[in-house]
Structures are given as C-alpha cells and as structure tokens.
C-alpha cells in the first residue's frame, strides 16, 4: 500500500498531538517530583518528616527544629540567665 502526501500529513499531525500530550503529562510529573524534594518548599518530604517526626517528638513545640537544636546546644547562652 502506497501512502499519499495527505496520509503522511495526517500521520505527522497525529504524532505531533501525541508528543504534545506526553510533554504536558511529563511536565506535571516533574513538577510534582520537584515540589516533593525542593528545599525551599514548606510541603516537601524532608520538611514534613522533620516537622512531624523530629520536631513534634523531641521538642517543646515552640519555634522550629533549628531553634530547638540551637537551644539544646547553647543552654549557657540563654538571654534570661
């Protein structure tokens, strides 16, 4: 079966539409993955693990994990002493 120029045009158009769709789906997947590991994002995996697991489990609940760590290592430098 011999394809005409019009058949090639339709095939090329279908291929372009499929590639465009796949590109958009891949972009959404990449955005979700980047959000999960982005250190500046408040909802990333490491931040949620630190806040939910470490901070709530071993903290007085005031401040952040970083401020609590500083308080634990600098007890002698508190301003009220």
N, C-alpha and C positions, 0 to 999 in steps of 0.2 A: 504494500500500500504506500503510495507516494503522497506526502503531505504538501499542501499548498502553502503559500506565504501567509495566507489568512489563518491557517491552522497553527503555524508557528507563532503568530502574533497572539492568538488565544492562549496557547500553552505558556508563552512568556508572561502574559498578563496574570494567569493563574499562579505561576511560580512567584511573581513579584508580590502578589497579595498574600500568599502563604509565608513568604520570607518576612514581610512587614508584620504580620500577625505574630510570628515567632519572635521577632525582635522586641515587640512590645511585651510579650509574656516574659521573655528573659530579663528585660529591664525591671519588671515588677519583682521578679525573684531576686535579682541583685540588690534592689532597694531594700527588700526585707532582710536579706543577709547582712548588708552593711549596717542597717539600723541595729541589728542584734549585737554587733561587735564594735560599734562606734563608741569610743571612749567619751565623747562629748554628749552623748545622748543619755538622758536620765532613765530611759527604759531599756538600756542594753542588758545583756545577760550578766556580765560581771558586776554591774551596779546593783542589779536586783539581787544577785547572790550575796553581795557584801551587805546590803541594807537589810534584807530579810533574814539571812542566816547569821552572819557575824555580828552585825551591829545590834540587832534586837536580842540576840542571845547573850552577848557579853558586854552590854553597855548599860548605862543608867538611862538611856533614852533621850538625852539632851545633847544637841549638837549633831555631829556627823561621826563616822568611823574615824576620820582623820583627826578630828579634835579630841576624840576619846583616846586615840593612840598617843597623841601628844600629852594629854593629861596623865596617862599611865606611865609614861617615860620621864615626865618632868614634874613629879609631885612636889619637889622642893621649890619650884618657881611659881607657885600659885600666887596671885596678887593679894589674897587675903591673909597670907602668912606673915 
